[in-house]
Amino acid sequence: MATVCSPTRAVRFVHQLVMLIAMCSFAAAASAQTTVTLSTPGTHITVDTTIQDGTSAYTDFSTSDVLASKLKSVNTNRRILMKFDTENFIPANVTIQSAKLYLVLKQAESSESRPLTVFHVAQSFITGATNWIYYRPGMGWRSQGGDLDAKFGTTYIGNAVGSAYAFDVTQLVQRSVNGDFGSRYTRLALVDTGAVSYVNYKAFHSTRSADASLRPRLVITYGAATTTTSTPPTSTSTGTALRLMQWNVHKTMGSDGVCNPDRIANAIVAQNPHVVSLNEVNFYSGTCAWTFDMGQKLESLLEQKTGVNWYRQSVNVYGGTSGYGNVLLSRIAPVSSSSTLLSNSRGVAQMGIPINGRTVNVFSTHIEYDNASWRPTQIAEALRFMSSFSEPRVIMGDFNTWQGTTDYYTITNVLQDGWVAASAGGTATSYNGTGATEGTSRIDYAFLSKTTLLTISSANVPDTRVNGVHPSDHDPLVVVLRVN
């Protein structure tokens, strides 16, 4: 479900990037972005190993050619530990624009989709001496199985053997290179956080694989060094209100047939949201974005127009460096961010937004239009991904479904429709008088948890036309929530 690229694409991707490491000058705070790939065993990747409980609790698996996860019972539980040298190969305090860990699946016990969650590991473990009990010779974990603290997103792993799965570790690498954890090495664990089952074993190729193209790699893109402060500027509170905006931007092509990211950015700024969910965003592809990343372009435009930092989480449903997908943009620094792929080339982006002392987990997705038979599976997968994050939750997107359908009821059985809730309270407004977001249809939604932690304050479909021209073929939906 979260497959991002084929082995052929993975090989090409590595070949394009790996030579950049030698060209990086860490002495200068260059303004241009730099991409490096950390993949060399022993230097870039100093540890990659499996730890297992029970009778194998003291076993060293650091020479194995697989990295395995499993959640069942004592003697079979497995976790993956990895350590990357971001201290010597990434400058301190740079802005990490993207950091993706790619692992190629070697074996899957079944087709069951399993959530592998990234955790930071508090202790500095070493190769050849790390197991379920110890992280160094004679030095035991405070909690057997690894001292896990902050969580940094979840990727669902299916059974696409031979394909690469991506783990978004941007925020983890950012905090690591800022020195927030002491050492600037990036230490992580991959842990199956799903329900106990009998056939959930997943195994990935390790750095010991004979085929270098199948080995783990961490691809990092960063910008200029910031300051000597340990963390980037953040905003963790906007009172109790959270203003969200959902918009299918149609690759930024307006009703006049012109691609215009600036027009989209102006419309977003006019609505003053804290978080924006965007669909049909192209990355180095398509008529409107052959030569650039549309999500990155819109982020840059918002920063120019608002004068504040914005944060981005994308999901590219085709993998690699080019494609199409969804983007979350936030002017509140997220405490977590991640993404996953759904069946049939769809995906979900996630951000944890801190507000009023809580973390609101916000998601962006786009459900299938052409093939209605795919929608139930995609919706079920998206809801399952959401359920691995804490309450309260909000998922926005173009769902390509209508009130009264089975797909709609599948969602509203567990979540409430923000527009309907606002209508019931008399606070739903629309320039077109109907709330429709595409033609005469209301197919763009903000669904939120049925919890007292969130209250819907208002919903609005605003008029974004300029001189009669719509910036997209959809109208946006703006909802305001109170975080209790």
Phi, psi and omega per residue, in radians:
M1 nan -0.482 -3.136
A2 -1.917 0.432 -3.137
T3 -1.132 2.288 -3.064
V4 -1.979 -0.381 -3.130
C5 -2.866 2.733 3.079
S6 -1.454 2.845 3.105
P7 -0.974 -0.660 -3.131
T8 -1.082 -0.779 3.129
R9 -1.160 -0.656 3.133
A10 -1.062 -0.766 3.134
V11 -1.067 -0.806 -3.124
R12 -1.090 -0.696 -3.125
F13 -1.090 -0.792 3.123
V14 -1.096 -0.795 -3.111
H15 -1.061 -0.581 -3.127
Q16 -1.256 -0.481 -2.955
L17 -1.874 -0.538 -2.920
V18 -1.082 -0.547 -3.114
M19 -1.262 -0.205 -3.133
L20 -1.193 -0.398 -3.094
I21 -1.018 -0.765 -3.080
A22 -1.175 -0.334 -3.065
M23 -1.664 -0.087 -3.054
C24 -1.311 2.303 3.031
S25 -1.885 1.935 -3.047
F26 -1.506 -0.110 -3.119
A27 -1.349 -0.539 -3.072
A28 -1.715 2.530 3.072
A29 -1.626 1.313 -3.059
A30 -1.212 2.602 -3.123
S31 -1.470 -0.429 -3.121
A32 -1.312 2.652 3.121
Q33 -1.352 2.650 -3.126
T34 -2.243 2.422 3.085
T35 -2.067 2.272 3.084
V36 -2.239 2.667 3.056
T37 -2.068 2.121 3.087
L38 -1.706 1.897 -3.047
S39 -2.512 -0.148 -3.052
T40 -1.388 2.137 3.134
P41 -1.077 2.413 3.059
G42 1.516 -0.416 3.097
T43 -1.997 -1.130 3.111
H44 -1.274 -0.769 3.109
I45 -1.915 1.814 -3.041
T46 -1.535 -0.377 3.056
V47 -2.519 2.311 2.837
D48 -2.565 2.011 -3.004
T49 -2.679 2.879 3.024
T50 -1.857 2.496 2.958
I51 -2.083 2.558 -3.049
Q52 -2.413 2.535 -3.089
D53 -1.564 -2.970 3.070
G54 1.187 -2.377 -3.095
T55 -1.180 -0.267 3.107
S56 -1.781 0.262 -3.030
A57 -1.100 -0.460 -3.133
Y58 -1.787 0.109 -3.062
T59 -1.397 2.413 3.055
D60 -1.651 2.019 -3.130
F61 -1.799 0.316 -3.013
S62 -1.252 -0.138 3.074
T63 -1.784 0.035 -3.122
S64 -1.297 2.613 3.117
D65 -1.566 0.163 3.080
V66 -2.261 2.696 2.970
L67 -2.029 2.107 -2.938
A68 -2.112 2.565 3.014
S69 -2.211 2.576 3.080
K70 -2.877 2.537 3.067
L71 -2.382 1.883 -3.123
K72 -2.544 -1.333 -3.109
S73 -2.746 3.058 3.129
V74 -0.953 2.453 -3.124
N75 1.530 -0.149 -3.117
T76 -2.207 -0.213 -3.126
N77 -1.177 2.310 3.135
R78 -2.315 2.542 3.070
R79 -2.347 2.709 -3.133
I80 -1.884 2.270 3.061
L81 -2.040 2.390 3.137
M82 -2.469 2.563 3.068
K83 -2.375 2.242 -3.110
F84 -2.023 2.462 -3.129
D85 -1.469 1.391 3.031
T86 -1.562 0.007 3.073
E87 -1.369 -0.729 -3.074
N88 -1.727 -0.269 -3.078
F89 -1.963 -0.124 3.051
I90 -2.240 2.243 -3.128
P91 -1.091 2.647 3.102
A92 -1.177 2.492 2.970
N93 1.138 0.239 3.026
V94 -1.258 2.812 3.069
T95 -1.481 2.027 3.115
I96 -1.448 1.955 -3.122
Q97 -1.459 -0.540 3.121
S98 -2.814 2.445 3.031
A99 -2.522 2.005 -3.107
K100 -2.170 2.226 3.036
L101 -1.658 2.209 3.129
Y102 -1.969 2.216 3.054
L103 -2.186 2.389 -3.134
V104 -1.703 2.193 -3.087
L105 -1.272 2.250 3.132
K106 -1.796 -0.601 -3.083
Q107 -2.656 2.449 3.043
A108 -2.315 2.205 -3.072
E109 -1.162 -0.485 3.123
S110 -2.747 -3.136 3.106
S111 -1.464 0.013 -3.122
E112 -1.027 2.269 3.111
S113 -1.442 2.187 -3.043
R114 -2.101 2.400 3.118
P115 -1.446 1.992 3.019
L116 -1.755 2.038 -3.063
T117 -1.816 2.417 3.114
V118 -1.548 2.207 3.032
F119 -2.105 2.542 2.917
H120 -1.324 2.471 3.119
V121 -1.807 2.160 -2.988
A122 -1.247 -0.581 -3.091
Q123 -1.662 2.577 3.131
S124 -1.521 1.685 -3.103
F125 -1.496 2.822 -3.089
I126 -2.274 2.710 -3.129
T127 -1.240 2.547 3.101
G128 1.449 -0.121 -3.098
A129 -2.467 0.349 -3.114
T130 -1.971 2.263 3.093
N131 -2.596 -2.916 -3.072
W132 -1.133 -0.438 -3.061
I133 -1.747 -0.729 -3.008
Y134 -2.086 2.554 2.992
Y135 -1.825 -0.274 3.010
R136 -2.616 2.826 -3.121
P137 -0.951 2.127 3.107
G138 1.306 0.043 -3.096
M139 -2.032 1.865 -3.038
G140 -1.551 2.596 3.009
W141 -1.031 2.548 3.009
R142 -1.118 -0.607 3.085
S143 -2.221 2.055 -3.068
Q144 -0.967 2.433 -3.070
G145 1.677 0.114 3.072
G146 1.886 2.421 3.116
D147 -1.493 1.593 -3.066
L148 -1.619 2.368 3.053
D149 -2.174 -1.798 -3.022
A150 -1.129 2.494 3.118
K151 -1.745 2.430 -3.061
F152 -2.281 0.873 2.984
G153 1.697 2.854 -3.046
T154 -2.328 2.417 3.004
T155 -2.115 2.342 3.113
Y156 -1.517 2.297 -3.071
I157 -1.908 2.150 3.114
G158 -1.711 -2.343 -3.104
N159 -2.236 0.530 -3.121
A160 -1.411 1.266 -3.118
V161 -1.037 2.341 -3.131
G162 1.619 -0.112 3.136
S163 -1.847 2.739 -3.137
A164 -1.610 2.431 3.039
Y165 -1.929 2.448 -3.065
A166 -1.875 2.410 3.044
F167 -2.072 2.093 -3.141
D168 -1.419 1.948 -3.101
V169 -2.080 0.506 -3.079
T170 -0.985 -0.877 -3.087
Q171 -1.191 -0.608 3.101
L172 -1.134 -0.814 3.127
V173 -1.133 -0.688 3.113
Q174 -1.010 -0.853 -3.128
R175 -1.173 -0.565 3.116
S176 -1.163 -0.854 -3.099
V177 -1.238 -0.352 3.046
N178 -1.374 -0.174 -3.137
G179 1.429 0.300 -3.110
D180 -1.106 -0.422 -3.100
F181 -1.841 0.252 -3.068
G182 1.589 -1.648 3.041
S183 -1.075 2.543 3.112
R184 -1.630 0.161 2.948
Y185 -1.230 2.570 3.066
T186 -1.651 1.956 -3.139
R187 -1.930 2.281 -3.101
L188 -2.538 2.745 3.000
A189 -2.167 2.482 3.010
L190 -1.889 2.057 -2.995
V191 -2.218 2.286 3.039
D192 -1.240 2.005 -3.080
T193 -1.880 0.329 3.126
G194 -1.473 -2.993 3.083
A195 -1.347 2.625 3.135
V196 -1.098 2.323 3.062
S197 -2.542 3.141 -2.999
Y198 -1.743 -0.326 -3.042
V199 -2.331 1.072 -3.095
N200 -2.029 0.260 3.132
Y201 -1.098 2.259 3.045
K202 -2.263 2.355 -3.132
A203 -2.273 2.305 3.125
F204 -1.962 2.747 3.050
H205 -1.171 2.412 3.107
S206 -1.723 -3.058 3.100
T207 -1.207 -0.185 3.109
R208 -1.509 0.023 3.126
S209 -1.066 2.420 3.125
A210 -1.173 -0.437 3.132
D211 -1.707 1.911 -3.062
A212 -1.053 -0.499 -3.099
S213 -1.224 -0.260 -3.125
L214 -1.691 -0.079 -3.087
R215 -1.312 2.778 3.101
P216 -1.068 2.651 3.050
R217 -2.623 2.486 3.072
L218 -1.990 1.989 -3.087
V219 -1.781 2.064 -3.037
I220 -2.104 2.267 2.996
T221 -2.013 2.221 -3.117
Y222 -2.367 2.807 3.100
G223 -1.873 -2.652 -3.083
A224 -1.245 2.753 3.027
A225 -1.096 2.538 -3.135
T226 -1.610 -1.897 3.101
T227 -2.142 -2.985 3.132
T228 -1.510 0.029 3.095
T229 -1.199 2.683 -2.996
S230 -1.378 -0.362 -3.116
T231 -2.366 2.635 3.099
P232 -1.209 2.826 3.110
P233 -0.984 2.399 -3.133
T234 -2.307 2.765 2.984
S235 -2.231 2.006 -3.055
T236 -1.909 0.053 -3.135
S237 -2.664 2.366 3.012
T238 -2.239 0.660 -3.017
G239 1.378 -2.360 -3.140
T240 -1.917 -0.106 -3.068
A241 -1.611 2.413 3.045
L242 -2.206 2.025 -3.069
R243 -1.781 2.048 -3.053
L244 -2.030 2.582 -3.129
M245 -2.337 2.224 3.074
Q246 -1.950 2.303 -3.107
W247 -2.699 2.156 2.905
N248 -1.472 1.901 -2.992
V249 -1.592 0.029 3.026
H250 0.902 0.817 -3.140
K251 1.051 0.291 -3.070
T252 1.298 0.302 3.103
M253 -1.564 2.138 -3.093
G254 -1.510 -3.125 -3.141
S255 -1.182 -0.208 3.058
D256 -1.589 0.067 3.138
G257 1.386 0.139 -3.086
V258 -1.773 2.347 3.038
C259 -1.457 2.141 -3.043
N260 -2.593 1.527 3.106
P261 -1.022 -0.590 -3.118
D262 -1.094 -0.645 3.125
R263 -1.146 -0.710 3.085
I264 -1.100 -0.811 -3.122
A265 -1.074 -0.703 3.119
N266 -1.068 -0.713 -3.136
A267 -1.175 -0.640 3.097
I268 -1.136 -0.837 -3.129
V269 -1.024 -0.682 -3.121
A270 -1.069 -0.492 -3.130
Q271 -1.579 -0.194 3.047
N272 0.913 0.863 3.135
P273 -1.394 2.786 2.964
H274 -1.471 -0.661 -3.098
V275 -2.384 2.399 3.139
V276 -2.128 2.310 3.009
S277 -1.834 2.139 -3.086
L278 -2.104 2.364 3.077
N279 -2.019 2.831 -3.093
E280 0.967 0.936 3.064
V281 -1.809 2.243 -3.116
N282 -1.724 2.527 3.112
F283 -2.097 1.853 3.141
Y284 0.872 0.775 -3.132
S285 -2.826 2.831 3.030
G286 1.392 2.887 -3.063
T287 -0.950 -0.654 -3.006
C288 -1.616 -0.114 -3.014
A289 -2.650 0.737 -3.132
W290 -1.052 -0.591 -2.944
T291 -1.954 0.144 -3.108
F292 -2.728 2.940 3.093
D293 -1.573 1.951 -3.060
M294 -1.098 -0.669 3.114
G295 -1.091 -0.764 3.106
Q296 -1.124 -0.680 3.118
K297 -1.083 -0.796 -3.135
L298 -1.165 -0.664 3.072
E299 -1.032 -0.815 3.140
S300 -1.080 -0.740 3.139
L301 -1.123 -0.709 3.113
L302 -1.114 -0.685 3.113
E303 -1.129 -0.707 3.114
Q304 -1.120 -0.702 -3.025
K305 -1.437 -0.437 -3.108
T306 -1.845 -0.347 -3.133
G307 1.303 0.279 3.107
V308 -2.238 2.837 3.088
N309 -1.258 2.441 2.985
W310 -2.075 2.706 -3.093
Y311 -2.139 2.515 -2.999
R312 -2.235 2.397 2.957
Q313 -2.304 2.115 -3.098
S314 -1.985 2.768 2.905
V315 -2.334 2.076 -3.137
N316 -1.740 1.934 -2.989
V317 -1.258 -0.169 3.104
Y318 -1.851 -0.096 3.124
G319 1.298 3.132 3.122
G320 1.215 -2.720 -3.085
T321 -1.719 -0.200 3.128
S322 -2.174 2.674 3.135
G323 2.706 -2.501 -2.896
Y324 -2.763 2.572 3.118
G325 3.005 -2.559 -3.056
N326 -2.102 2.708 -3.140
V327 -2.425 2.366 2.907
L328 -1.839 2.295 3.064
L329 -2.133 2.293 -3.089
S330 -2.359 2.405 3.010
R331 -1.670 0.059 2.927
I332 -1.816 2.222 -3.118
A333 -1.069 2.131 -3.134
P334 -1.278 2.651 3.047
V335 -1.596 -0.218 3.048
S336 -2.737 2.754 3.051
S337 -2.739 2.560 -3.100
S338 -2.871 3.131 3.066
S339 -2.739 2.838 3.036
T340 -2.583 2.754 3.065
L341 -1.748 2.556 3.062
L342 -1.824 3.018 3.101
S343 -1.089 2.638 3.022
N344 0.989 0.843 2.957
S345 1.049 0.894 2.956
R346 -2.300 2.904 -3.082
G347 -2.712 3.046 3.111
V348 -2.369 2.321 2.992
A349 -1.842 2.573 -3.079
Q350 -2.336 2.510 2.963
M351 -2.436 2.445 2.986
G352 -1.680 1.996 -3.031
I353 -1.828 2.050 -3.139
P354 -1.420 2.192 -3.137
I355 -2.735 2.330 3.102
N356 0.932 0.673 3.086
G357 1.364 0.110 3.114
R358 -2.152 2.885 2.983
T359 -1.930 2.045 3.064
V360 -1.661 2.029 3.124
N361 -1.474 2.060 -3.040
V362 -1.964 2.407 -3.062
F363 -2.267 2.631 3.065
S364 -2.267 2.311 3.122
T365 -2.570 2.977 3.114
H366 -2.524 1.957 -3.069
I367 -1.590 2.662 -2.999
E368 -0.935 2.413 3.079
Y369 -1.726 -0.864 -2.961
D370 -1.251 -0.631 -3.020
N371 -2.098 1.751 -3.082
A372 -1.093 -0.458 -3.097
S373 -1.204 -0.317 3.126
W374 -1.455 -0.358 -3.010
R375 -1.074 -0.800 -3.110
P376 -1.001 -0.726 3.138
T377 -1.156 -0.801 -3.134
Q378 -1.092 -0.730 3.134
I379 -1.134 -0.754 3.121
A380 -1.089 -0.719 3.123
E381 -1.143 -0.718 3.134
A382 -1.125 -0.750 3.121
L383 -1.135 -0.653 3.118
R384 -1.152 -0.730 3.085
F385 -1.059 -0.808 3.113
M386 -0.979 -0.718 -3.020
S387 -1.137 -0.261 3.117
S388 -1.427 -0.046 3.118
F389 -1.935 2.697 -3.072
S390 -1.239 2.760 3.002
E391 -1.307 2.675 -0.037
P392 -1.480 2.799 -3.077
R393 -2.322 2.605 3.047
V394 -2.410 2.261 3.045
I395 -2.073 2.222 3.127
M396 -2.022 2.726 3.072
G397 2.811 3.048 2.995
D398 -1.587 1.830 -3.047
F399 -1.628 -0.129 3.108
N400 0.866 0.693 3.067
T401 -2.512 2.910 -2.974
W402 -2.198 2.759 3.052
Q403 -0.984 2.472 3.115
G404 1.617 -0.118 3.127
T405 -1.563 2.828 3.076
T406 -1.065 -0.705 3.120
D407 -1.043 -0.761 -3.128
Y408 -1.089 -0.776 -3.110
Y409 -1.205 -0.514 3.055
T410 -1.026 -0.707 3.141
I411 -1.309 -0.837 -3.039
T412 -1.333 -0.101 2.957
N413 -1.157 -0.487 -3.095
V414 -2.062 -0.314 -3.115
L415 -2.292 2.797 3.087
Q416 -1.830 2.535 3.126
D417 -1.381 2.038 -3.076
G418 -1.027 -0.693 -3.138
W419 -1.142 -0.776 3.137
V420 -1.105 -0.732 3.129
A421 -1.108 -0.736 3.112
A422 -1.166 -0.664 3.110
S423 -1.078 -0.732 3.133
A424 -1.098 -0.530 3.129
G425 -1.596 0.029 3.126
G426 1.308 0.378 -3.087
T427 -2.100 0.378 3.076
A428 -1.740 2.196 -3.118
T429 -2.300 2.721 -3.118
S430 -2.739 2.368 3.140
Y431 -1.124 -0.474 -3.121
N432 -1.627 -0.019 3.056
G433 1.413 -0.082 -3.056
T434 -2.147 -0.386 -3.031
G435 1.499 0.017 3.103
A436 -1.080 2.512 3.139
T437 -2.028 -0.224 3.111
E438 -2.545 1.878 -3.048
G439 1.105 -2.151 3.092
T440 -1.798 0.218 -3.045
S441 -1.897 2.524 3.006
R442 -1.807 1.635 -3.091
I443 -2.066 -0.066 3.055
D444 -1.767 2.269 -2.982
Y445 -2.340 2.790 2.842
A446 -2.201 1.882 3.112
F447 -1.758 2.340 -3.073
L448 -2.276 2.793 -3.104
S449 -0.994 2.507 3.001
K450 -1.487 1.379 -3.061
T451 -2.553 2.666 3.091
T452 -1.292 -0.098 3.119
L453 -1.249 -0.383 3.130
L454 -2.183 2.418 3.030
T455 -2.244 2.302 3.111
I456 -1.362 2.174 3.116
S457 -1.636 -0.747 -3.129
S458 -2.862 2.835 3.024
A459 -2.450 2.511 -3.076
N460 -2.631 2.410 2.931
V461 -1.849 1.755 -3.024
P462 -1.440 2.830 3.081
D463 -1.552 1.966 -3.119
T464 -1.801 0.132 -3.099
R465 -1.152 2.485 3.017
V466 -2.203 2.060 -3.077
N467 0.935 0.668 3.088
G468 1.440 -0.031 -3.085
V469 -1.764 2.224 3.031
H470 -1.431 2.332 3.116
P471 -1.144 -0.370 -3.106
S472 -2.547 3.017 3.054
D473 -1.474 -0.051 3.022
H474 -2.013 2.692 2.925
D475 -1.664 2.604 3.117
P476 -1.388 2.826 3.018
L477 -2.085 2.233 3.110
V478 -2.032 2.163 3.090
V479 -2.139 2.498 3.089
V480 -2.013 2.177 -3.127
L481 -1.967 2.613 2.957
R482 -1.812 2.180 3.122
V483 -1.642 2.013 -3.003
N484 -1.620 nan nan
